[in-house]
Amino acid sequence: MKKVFSIILTIAMVASALSLMTVTSFADEGIVQDGLVSWFDGSEYEGTTWTDKKGENDITDCVDGTFKDGAYVLDKAQQLLPNELYDVLRGEEYTVEMNLGAFETYPDTGYATWLCNNSGTTAEKVSFYIQLNKGAMDTFKAKTSGIASSARPAFDEATTTLQNATLSITFKAGGETCVYVNGELMSSSASPAENANASVGSNPKFILGNAGVNNISNTAFEGLRFYSRALTADEVKQNADYDNAPKPAPIPEGPVAIEGTELTWELKDGVLTVAGTGAMPDYRNVEDSRPWVAYLDTITKVVVKTGVTHVGSSSFTHGKAITEVVIEESVESIGMDAFSCADTIDTMSLPKSLKTIGQGVVYSTTVTTVNYAGSEEDFAAIDKSAPYNDSIYVKNESGETVPAAGVVFGETVVTPPVTPPETGDATVYAIVFAVVAMLGMAVVVTKKVNA
């Protein structure tokens, strides 16, 4: 009986550990998640495979060399899409969203078709296109039902309106088919009581772009999304706002040279490291020239490696996310406002080699703990005449400059090498450790029960 109880307890603890942890392979990035089946971003691909950020419907055998500037560019070409995506359009409701970059249409064509199905034996039942009629028209139309008599939502001046825009088409059988551009409703019409797409055979062709001589265009697809339900107007607007919000520039891979110096900088997993030989440039009054300024809000830790002699003025001012600073031996001076207006820095490590602290290095910044590698005598020898560094030194009642309350002496400044886990590994490690811990607890309990 005791053994049975211990086994049950072990299983229960493991199950509890797993239930407390949510394994998420997809991060909520600000778009609507409910009903999202697949999401493709033009900047996320591997070779000739366009990776599905949400599900398992990767688009394979893409036209080689056509992923450019964050988009999948199809010029007079078409891309076969997985049938699983067309299955979404066979449902009683769905939403398709296309993030369009720049595109051009060709004269003497009838249409610029962006998404359509064709079973090979029947006419298209789904087609999203601009009707051109060789220059006589400029009308976007959304064909969703396959029923010729049904009205198709449409709007004019399409080639201008849809440049660099989010196009959203929602369909609900017995309800409405709606077309939105950047979250604004452009046109709508009544949908049939049943989705005629359901009658299409099991192996239709579902294509992005179109290679047909009468349907070609040159279009940059920056993204695609497929939902298994019709999004509301507010949800469409939410997605469009996300698409159109300024996106941070991609972080450079590997060390990047700092112009005019023998130094490099590298930002990885929130840690910005400055390495090399010599002094960092001063960025006072030219803060926007800092090479990492576009990523400032993502920097959580700053490491200045041995070999650097000077931390430049205003280098990290307004670094609101910075919580830790490590300045290694060899640095002799820290320039004015280097870490000013950074809110709260939990720990700042300063080297024994430091000789001068500039004005306002930590102005309007609270540093909880300052780890200084030298002694109190060494600290006293630092030039601390510059004001506005109350988290590092203050004046006492006698007017003498003394260490601030958070200064700790004799702390050697060392930055151990850290190899972060690959994407997704951290979650796996957390689960493994938690399960092992739970199993350990279970073993202890088992021994006690058996005793």
N, C-alpha and C positions, 0 to 999 in steps of 0.2 A: 504493500500500500504506500509505503514511504517512497519507494522508487517511482511509482506511478505519479505521485504528487510532485516529485522533483522534476519529472519530465514535463508534466503539464505546466509547471511554473516556468521552466526554461522556455518553452514554446510561447507562453504568454508574454514573457519579457521581451523576447525577440520581436514578436508581433507588435508589441507596444513601441519598441524602438523604431521600427520601420514606419509605423503609423504616424509618428511624430515628425517624420521627415518627408518633405515633398520633393521628389525628384523631378525637376523641370528641365526639359531639354530645350525649351524655347522661352526666351525672356520677353516679358511684356514691355514693348517699346513704345507704348502710347497709342497703338491702334486698337480697334475693337477686336476682342478675342472670341466672343461667343459665336460659334458657327464657322469660324475660320478653318478652312480645309487646307489650303496651300498659299504660300506667300513666297514670291521670287523677287529678289533684289538684284538689280543689274550689276552691282559691284561684288556679288558673292557667287562665285562659280569656281569649278575645278576642271581645268582643261576644256573639254567640250561638253561639260555637264553643268547645267544651271541648277544650283542647289535649292531645294525646297526648304525654306527656313522653318516651316511649321510642321509639315507632315513628311511623307515618304514618297512623294510624287516628283522626284527629280526629272528634269527635262534633259534627256540625253541626246547625243549625236548633234549637238548644236553646230552651226556653221563656224568652222574654225577661224579664229582671228577677228571675230565680230563683236567681242566684248570690249567696248571702248568708253573711257571716261564715265564709268558707272552705269553703262547701259548696254543692252543687247541690241545691236543695230542690224536690221534686216533691210537690205537694198535690193529690190526686185527679187526677193527671196521669201521662202516660207519655212516655218519650223513645225514639225509634227509634235503635237502635245500628247501626253499620256491619256489613254481612254478614261482613266480614273477621274480626270478633270472634267471630261465631257459628261461623266456620270452625274456630276454635281448639277449640270444644266438639264438633266432629265428629271430632277426633283420638282416638287410642287412649288418650290420657291428657291431663289438663289440670288446671289450678287456677284458680279464680276467688276473688278476695278483694274484699270490700266493707268500706270504712271507714265505718261508720254513725255519724252524729251522733245528736242527739235525734230521736225519731219518735213518732207517735201513730197508733193504729188507730181505726177508727170502729165504733160499735155497729151492730148489725143487718147486719153484713157477714159473709161466709163466710171470707174470706181477706184477708191483707195481702201482696200479691205484689210482690217486689222485682226479680226478673229472670226472664224466660221467653222462650220462642220460640213462635211459632204460624205455621205455614205458610199458614194461611187455609183449609186443607182437611182438616187432621188435628189431632188433639189435641196439646197441648203435650208435648214430649218432654224439655224442660228447664224446670224451674220451682223457684225458691227462694222459699219463702213461709212465713208464719205461718198456721196453720189456726185460725180463731176460732170458726166455727160459731155466730155471733151470741152470743158470750160463753160458750158452753159449753166451749170449748177454748182453749188458749194454747200451741200446739205448733208449733215450727219443723220444717219438713220440706224435704229436698233431693231433688227428683226429677231424676235424671240420665240414666236409660236409656230412658225411654219405654215400658218393658215393665211392664204393669199388675201383673204377679205379683211383680215384684222388690221387695224390701224397701227402704224409704226411710229413711235415717238421720234420726233425729228426737230432739228433747228438749223438755221442758215448761218452763213459766214463761219463755217466749221474750221477751215484751214487756219484762220486767225485765232479763233476762240480756243482751239485745242492745243496750240503750241505750248509746250512745257506745262501741261495741265494734268490734273487727275480726273479721269473719266470714269464714272460709276454708273452701272446699269443694274437696277434691281427688278426682279420679276416675282410675282406671286399669282399663281393660278386662281382665277375667280376674283382677283384684286386688280392691281395696276402694274404696268411696266413703266418705270421712271428712269430718266436719264439726267445725270447731274454732271456739272463741270466745276471742279474746285469747291464742291459742297453746295453749289447753287442749282436748284431744280431748273432744268432747261425745257423739259417736255415730258409729258406722260400720256398714257392711253390705257384703256381697259384691257386686261388680259383675258384670254379665253378661260373657260371653266376648267379645262384640263390642259396639261402641258403636252403639246404635240411631239416634243422631243422624245418622249418616252417610247414612241413607236419605232424609233430608229434602231437598226440592227445592232448586234453586239460588237461590231468592229467598224465603227465609222471613222472617217478621217477627221481629226480635230486639229486645226492648224492656226498658228500665229503668223500674221503677215500673209502674203499671197504672191505666188510666182506667176499667176495667170496674167497674160499680156494686157488684159483689160482691167486688172485689179491691183496693179503694182503700186508701191510707194517706197520711200526711203525713210524709215522710221526708227528712232531710238527709243526702245522700251526700257524705261528705268525701273519698272517693277510691274508685277501682276499679283492680284489677290483673288481668291475664289472662296465664296462663302456658301454654306448650305442653307441659308435663309436670306430673306429680303431685309436688308438693313433699313433702319428708320432714317428719316431725314437728318436727325441729330447725329446719328452714328456715322452717316456718310460725311457729314461736316467735320466730325472728329477726326476721321481718317484723312480727309483732305487737308486739315490744318496740320496734322502730323507730317504729311508729305511735303507741304510747302514751307514748313518751319526751317530756318537756317540749320544746316547740319554741320557739326564740327569737321574740320579738315582731317583726313586720315593721318594717323600718327606715323611718322617715318620709321622704317625698320632699321635697326642697327645704329651705331654711333653716327652722328652728323657733325661735320666740322663747324666750328664757330669762326665766322669770317674774321680774318686778320689776326688769328691766334694759332697756337699749336694745341688747342683744346677741342674737345668734342662734347656733345651732349646727347643723351639717350633717354627716352621716356618709355618705360616698360612696366606694365601692371601698376601704374600710378606713381612709380618711383622715377624721379628725374635725377640722372647722374651726370656730373660734370667731371671730366677726366682729362689728363694730358699734362702739359708743362707750361707754366706761366700764369699771367694774370687774366682774369675775365674782363671783358669790356665793361665800362660804366654805361648804364642806360638811363641816367638821370635826364629827364625832360624828353627822352626819346624811348619811352617805355614800349611803344608799339613796335620798335625794331628788335625787341627780344625774340630770338628765333622760336621760342616755345610759347609765345603769347597766345596763340590760337588754342593751346591745350591747357592753359593756366588753371582752369576750373577742374581739371582732371588730376592735377598733381597733388598727391597726398604726402609725399615724402621727398626731401631734397638731400642728396648726398654729394658732397664736394670732395673728391678723392685726393690722396697724397700726390703732390706734384703741382697742384694749383697753388698759386701764391696770393691771390686776391679775389674776393667775392665782389662782383661788380655792383655799383650803386643801382638801386631800384630793380635788381635782377628778379626778385620774386614778390615785389610789392603787389598787394591785392590778391595774393594767392590764398583765397578763402578756404580752400580744401586742405591746405598744408597742415599736418598735425605733428610732423617730426622733421627735424633738421640735423644732419650729421656733417660736420666740417672736420676733415681729417688733418693730421699734422702736415705742415709745410705752408699752410695758409697764414699769412702775416697780417692781413688787414681785411676788414669787411666794410664795404662802401655804404654811403648814405642811403637810408631807406631800403636797404637790401631785402628786409622781410617786414616792411611796414604794412599796416592795414590788412593783416592776414588773419584777423580775429583771434583764434586761440591755437597756439602751438603747444602740444603736450610736453615735448622734450626737445631741447636744443643742445647738441654736443659741440663744445668748442675745444680747439687744440691748445696745447701748451705753447705752440709756436706763435700764437696770436699776439700782435704788438699794438694794433690800433683798431678801435671800434668807432665807426663813423656816426654822424648825427642821425638820430631817428632810425637806427637799424631795426628796432622793434617798436617804432612809434605806432600807437593805436593797435598794438598786438599784445596779447597776454601770453607770456611763456610760463607754463606751470613749473617746469624743472629745467635748470641749466646745468648740464654736466660738464665741468671744466676739468681738463686732463692734468693741469698743473696744481701747484700748492697755492695757499693763500698769498704767500710771498710773490709767487709768479703772477698771480692775478693782480696784485697791487702794482706791478710794474707795467701793466698794459695802459696805454694812453686812453683814458676814459673821460677826457675833457668835453667831448661832444654830448649835448643834452638829448633828452627824450629816449632814454634806454632804461626805463624804470624796472623792466623785468630782469635786467642784467646787473645794474648797479644803481645806487641811490645815494643821496647825501644824508648823513645823520644829523642829529641836533647840533653837533659841533661844526657842521659844514664840511665834514670829511666825506669823500667818496668811498663807499663801502659796498660789498657784494649785496645783491638783493636777497631776500629771504629764500628764494628757490634755487640758489646756487649751491651745487654739490662739488666738492673738490676731490681731485685724485682719480677721476673717472677716465680711464683710458679710452680714447676715441678709436673704435674699431668697427668696421662695417663687414660683418661676415657675408660671404657669398651666399646668395639665395637663388635657388632654382625653383621657380613657381611651377605647380603642376600644369599639365596641358589643360586646355579648356574642357570642362566637364569632369576632370579628375578630382577636383576638390570635393565635389558632391559625393563622388564614389568613396573617396577616402573618409569623409565624414560618416557615411553610412557604415563602412567597414569598422571604423573605430567605435562607433556607438553600439553596433551589434556585438563586437568583441567585449566591450565594457559590460553590456547587459548579460552576455554569456558568463562573464566572470562573476557577476553578482549572483547569477543563477547557480553557479558551481558552489559558491560560498553558502548559499541558502540550502542547497542539496546536502552539503556536508553536515550542516547543523541539524537538518531533519533526520539524516541517517544516524547522527550521533544520539 
